[in-house]
């Protein structure tokens, strides 16, 4: 049985990824930071479906907490075969000169260093097994830059650079590292957008709608499955054809 760790797995895109992997027969380690209740509810749903699932609390920005979490997951499931670095935060849209230093650090601490902490903690076991798949959730703003999203865009661009470099470093160890770059996806992260904002955005989307968390989960699964064994260092946009 294979195990997946999904960071920020209790809600939004992470939750859809957890459901997909459970459906495909994986044991599922659900990381959460603040959403304990939602994590527990998801775990119970997955158990009811006959999957094996457990929840693990850690702030991904805290390297010691991440190491402890990975130890606990190894104790529970015997190892991690797939890491999905999904946990992330965004700032409210605004001009760059208004962004505080504290907010800049907060975004990089979670979206970049958090992702690096989790990756660092799972690499040794993957190298020992000479196999593993790491899938990082970036954003189309990391690919093309989003106006009034300079900090988030640069953090998500860093995720792409990290992915491409690490894919080269870990390829000889049989580990693939890829990115999924979602467009606008219907989750709490976009809860502040008005109906009009969303309609305006959709005019630039050839498929004419916002994405669903399941759309992203399917792309993650694609990259985690055996069919993607020869794909590494790539960015898969899930954006309805926008870019
Ligand atoms: P969301 O609904 O706001 O959920 C964010 C998730 O990240 C939550 O599960 C949250 O966990 C977790 N998280 C945040 N800070 C964390 C930390 N310090 N440690 C551990 N977990 C933390 O967002 P989403 O839309 O599902 O986004 C998921 C990923 O997709 C993010 O990386 C986001 O940047 C990316 N993305 C989203 C969109 C979009 O339009 N929604 C587009 C492109 C990319 P807790 O609730 O437990 O704190």
Boltz pocket constraint, residues with backbone or C-beta under 6 A from the ligand:
constraints:
  - pocket:
      binder: B
      contacts: [[A, 7], [A, 8], [A, 9], [A, 10], [A, 11], [A, 12], [A, 13], [A, 14], [A, 31], [A, 32], [A, 33], [A, 34], [A, 35], [A, 36], [A, 58], [A, 59], [A, 60], [A, 61], [A, 85], [A, 86], [A, 87], [A, 88], [A, 89], [A, 90], [A, 110], [A, 114], [A, 137], [A, 138], [A, 139], [A, 140], [A, 181], [A, 182], [A, 183], [A, 184], [A, 185], [A, 186], [A, 187], [A, 188], [A, 189], [A, 190]]
      max_distance: 6.0
